[in-house]
Amino acid sequence: MTPEQDDLSRLRIEYSRREQRLAGSDLYSFSNPAYLFAVQQRQRAMLKALRAWGCAELEGRRILEVGCGSGRVLAEMAYFGALPQHLAGVDLLHRRLVEAHRNIPGGSFTAADGQNLPCPPHSFDLVLQFTAFSSVLDEQVKRNMAAEMLRVLKPGGVIIWYDFWLNPANRQTRGIRPGEIRALFPGCAVDLHKTTLAPPIARRIVPVSWGLAVFLEALQVLNTHYLALIRKVEG
Ligand SMILES: C[S@@+](CC[C@H](N)C(=O)[O-])C[C@H]1O[C@@H](n2cnc3c(N)ncnc32)[C@H](O)[C@@H]1O
């Protein structure tokens, strides 16, 4: 088995353990105020960044998410105006893709490794990765995934990256800092926003004061994630 295959097997085992651990928990439920806060703040940051880059209008855009899981992020894209038939997702885990089909009936979902995307070159306006790269420990797998994301991006298209740079609690994941994001996408302009108030802090503050949580997140010092817009530099 190559180190890359080894890492993918580890990932499959880790995700099934994680699903068992989280069964019945409201950690990732919209009824949990801290989770709702994190998602809404991320959406605001993403829409602001897309507007700044002149691509806020999602209707008519073809969108792919690498490591789409159950399709939550793609469902947000539909809510913001993308057409379901323009949404595609790939993931290693078949069970999650069944849920994605249920969440977005018109979308197209494929069980595939992000290192070999089953898509022709230049086929998407937006290519997303939301917390998939931090679950990959093998450096070569990450490089291969990033190269594939660039391959399937249309000229003038944009990659949206959302992932944490710090997560000391979980040794099955690895935070990714700005230097590494830039190195994964050579020849690209990378616009970074530090976002997401550290979840353990948000879980304490948000139920007491949503406004205080907004204030703390705006300070950025306690934020654990980067949202990045990544675009090939033409010529
Ligand atoms: C933390 S989950 C995030 C799911 C989704 N992006 C979201 O934010 O709801 C990370 C997902 O990435 C997927 N993933 C990790 N490495 C992958 C790879 N090489 N190819 C395809 N999917 C991968 C995992 O199977 C998992 O479903």
The ligand as a Gaussian input file, in Angstrom:
#p B3LYP/6-31G(d) Opt

LIG

0 1
 C      -15.020000      17.551000       7.759000
 S      -15.836000      16.832000       6.408000
 C      -16.539000      18.271000       5.644000
 C      -17.710000      17.970000       4.735000
 C      -18.277000      19.205000       4.030000
 N      -17.265000      19.848000       3.246000
 C      -18.868000      20.180000       5.033000
 O      -18.237000      21.210000       5.314000
 O      -19.971000      19.896000       5.543000
 C      -14.495000      16.435000       5.291000
 C      -14.937000      15.553000       4.132000
 O      -13.847000      15.467000       3.215000
 C      -13.852000      14.172000       2.658000
 N      -12.522000      13.885000       2.083000
 C      -11.327000      13.891000       2.718000
 N      -10.340000      13.551000       1.866000
 C      -10.904000      13.342000       0.669000
 C      -10.408000      12.957000      -0.609000
 N       -9.109000      12.711000      -0.823000
 N      -11.292000      12.843000      -1.631000
 C      -12.617000      13.073000      -1.440000
 N      -13.150000      13.424000      -0.251000
 C      -12.307000      13.559000       0.793000
 C      -14.220000      13.273000       3.822000
 O      -14.694000      12.018000       3.384000
 C      -15.292000      14.125000       4.532000
 O      -16.595000      13.808000       4.099000

